[in-house]
Amino acid sequence: MRLVQITPGAGGMYCGNCLRDNALVAAWRRQGHQALMVPLYLPLTLDETDLSAGTPLFFSGLNVYLDHQVPWFRRAPAWLRQWFAHPALLRWTARFAAKTRAADVADLTLSMLRGEHGNQARDLDEFVTWLRAGPKPDVVCLSNALLLGMAGRIKNDLGIPVVCLLAGEDAFVDAMPEPLRGQVWAVLAERAQWLDRFIAPSRYFAGRMGERMRLASDRLRVVPPGISLDGYPTPCTQTEPISAPGVPVLGYFARLCRDKGLDTLVEAFIDLKQSGRVPGLRLKAGGSCGAADVPFVQELRDRLRARGLLGDVEFHPNLDRAAKIALLRSLTVFSVPAGYGEAFGLYLLEAWAAGVPVVQPQTAAFPEILEATGGGLLCAPGDPRALAEAVEKLLRDPALCRQLGEQGRRAVNEHYHIDAVARRHVEVFQEMR
């Protein structure tokens, strides 16, 4: 099949959707499909080979912004617009992308969703013209529902199916102020009617977005995400964490921010240290850290320092793939106690691929995922003491720790390997041929 994957870049930050899409395109190519990855807005930041390299970037972040704020710029000469889309300028702009809040871009999001009727109609026309000039795709796949504004033009001009992956859009939209929040949801529901299929990462999120966007069940499919296992240990190469013998390590790997529950994990760690119930316990927290996240991380450092525990904690921002895997392999127990309605959590697959059991809050998609994998324990959401008790249960029972970690690893190898997941996506695409 000829497949086009459209993915917005997050600038200098690692983005779960970007990692997922890049891995999917790589798997589709290995399976013999002609898969093209098209970047939007800003360059992609990835921990694997960038498969969008050599493909033009459309909807330059600067042009999109100026189209919205400066009406005359929509008629600006092509050379000026090309200058604002220069890769070097976009890379410089990308440094500030992490500071963007949903509340600040609500009106811009609404304009993008209006597609040919929005302020970015010229950008959309340029993209569809380029797409139409190449080999006709069998399917165009959108990375998330916030790109629905382009679906109508693609279907009308190319006469092909358009599919959308769902991935946590609700939290972003719900952070917008009213009345824009309600307007965005209304336009999402309206534009969703152009789509042939939506693919959700969990039953939980399929139900949530199906209700919010008024989607008929026959247009929704559930396909959990997958990861590449390159660089991860196999059952034959590792049966124990690579941390020092006898040193228990609690770990975290996601964006270093409040929404992912890092402060809750730190409080649970403080509880365990002050109780003395787990001698020698250390905490390692890694993941994407943009400019907007630095004050939060500093706040956590100050809290730990005030309790005399900062020396037992390591922060590892913005690691490359090899360093990420090494960190995960050094852990005994893993937790990302996200406090919002997480659609899945790719970080769970990464922990399990390293053979590490997890402790997650009993909310959103987590119960569904742990039931399917058997890779960890659940605890009450938003409660540091409950989290500490569940973590302690694993740390004080090495046999259970190994058992749950191995069950998670086996599940990832059998069901969440990116090649298997990519085939399931293609099966959805083939429904529409």
Secondary structure, 3 states (H helix, E strand, C coil): CEEEEEEECCCCCCCHHHHHHHHHHHHHHHCCCEEEEEEECCCCCCCCCCCCCCCCCECCHHHHHHHHHCHHHHHCCHHHHHHHCCHHHHHHHHCCHHHCCHHHCHHHHHHHHCHHHCCCHHHHHHHHHHHHHCCCCCEEEECCHHHHHHHHHHHHHHCCCEEEECCCHHHHHHCCCCCHHHHHHHHHHHHHHHCCEEEECCHHHHHHHHHHCCCCHHHEEECCCCECCCCCCCCCCCCCCCCCCCCCEEEEECCCCCCCCHHHHHHHHHHHHHHCCCCCCEEEEEECCCHHHHHHHHHHHHHHHHCCCHHHEEEEECCCHHHHHHHHHCCCEECCCCCCCCCCCHHHHHHHHCCCCEEEECCCCHHHHHHHHCCEEEECCCCHHHHHHHHHHHHCCHHHHHHHHHHHHHHHHHHCEHHHHHHHHHHHHHCCC
